[in-house]
Amino acid sequence: LGALLERYQDRARQMLDEHLAGCESLEALRDGLEKTSRSWFAMHREEPLWRHVFAGLLGSSELQQRDLADTRASAARIAAAILAVAPDADAGAVERSSLLINHLFIAAMQLALAEPTAEAQEALFESWLAMAGGELARVLEGSSD
């Protein structure tokens, strides 16, 4: 289970790096984050094994800690990318929101994967995406591009 988790985390980091590379404006960053989210969602849906990985995380405090550390590291990368294009944003708020958005993504994917139909899964993902976009807009309110 630990090896599967590591493989998943490596793929997720690659996607994040790929989609955030070269973002030089808030609009490009928003697009990159949406592409990352859609790629992550597709990855979860394509491999039903992730349902079991998520279930296994619940039974292992060590794996939970590893996953949380990876979530924090990804959130820090997202926050750094945001602050690079919005240097006047409140760094603490950006960091907190990045962590919250990233952590809630994982919870949303666990919930979506439990849904019996692709339509229900997609609806939950789109709801999470709208919520994350709203939080990002809130934290960047007043920041200039």
ZIGIBEL-V596087 format. One record per run of one state. SS is the DSSP state (h for helix, s for strand, l for the rest). FROM is the first residue (numbers start at 0). TO is the last residue. If there is no record, write none. Layout:
# ZIGIBEL-V596087
ss from to
SS FROM TO
SS FROM TO
This chain:
# ZIGIBEL-V596087
ss from to
l 0 0
h 1 19
l 20 24
h 25 45
l 46 47
h 48 57
l 58 59
h 60 84
l 85 89
h 90 112
l 113 116
h 117 139
l 140 144
